[in-house]
């Protein structure tokens, strides 16, 4: 697949080394991508984005509630 080849090239360019890749389709990873290597995870998907946004909004509301007299 062309997109997989482009991902491989980009990652190998950044890492500067030949890298072994395994591409999987995961239904729970909605519209996203995730890279796992040596105990690290780099990813973006709608579910994680929404969770992050929820945490940010909750923190903002808490902060505003603390400021009220």
BELJO-V548788 format. One record per residue. N is the residue number from 1. RES is the residue in one letter. PHI is phi as a letter, one per 20 degrees, with the letter a starting at -180 (none if undefined). PSI is psi in degrees with one decimal (NA if undefined). Layout:
BEGIN
n,res,phi,psi
N,RES,PHI,PSI
N,RES,PHI,PSI
END
This chain:
BEGIN
n,res,phi,psi
1,X,none,139.2
2,X,f,-43.5
3,X,f,-37.3
4,X,f,-39.9
5,X,f,-39.1
6,X,f,-39.9
7,X,f,-46.7
8,X,g,-48.7
9,X,f,-44.3
10,X,f,-45.3
11,X,f,-44.2
12,X,f,-35.1
13,X,f,-43.6
14,X,f,-44.6
15,X,f,-23.3
16,X,m,29.4
17,X,b,158.4
18,X,f,136.9
19,X,c,142.7
20,X,e,132.2
21,X,d,145.6
22,X,c,115.7
23,X,e,130.5
24,X,c,149.7
25,X,d,124.7
26,X,c,111.6
27,X,g,-35.7
28,X,f,-12.5
29,X,e,83.7
30,X,f,121.2
31,X,l,60.4
32,X,b,-172.6
33,X,b,148.3
34,X,b,135.2
35,X,d,122.7
36,X,d,131.9
37,X,b,133.5
38,X,l,48.3
39,X,n,2.4
40,X,d,150.2
41,X,c,130.2
42,X,c,123.8
43,X,b,164.8
44,X,b,130.0
45,X,b,165.4
46,X,f,-41.9
47,X,g,-49.1
48,X,f,-39.4
49,X,f,-45.7
50,X,f,-39.6
51,X,f,-43.9
52,X,f,-42.0
53,X,f,-40.3
54,X,f,-43.4
55,X,f,-44.1
56,X,f,-43.2
57,X,f,-41.5
58,X,f,-43.7
59,X,f,-40.6
60,X,f,-43.4
61,X,f,-43.9
62,X,g,-44.6
63,X,f,-44.9
64,X,f,-37.0
65,X,f,-34.3
66,X,f,-30.1
67,X,f,-20.7
68,X,f,138.0
69,X,f,NA
END
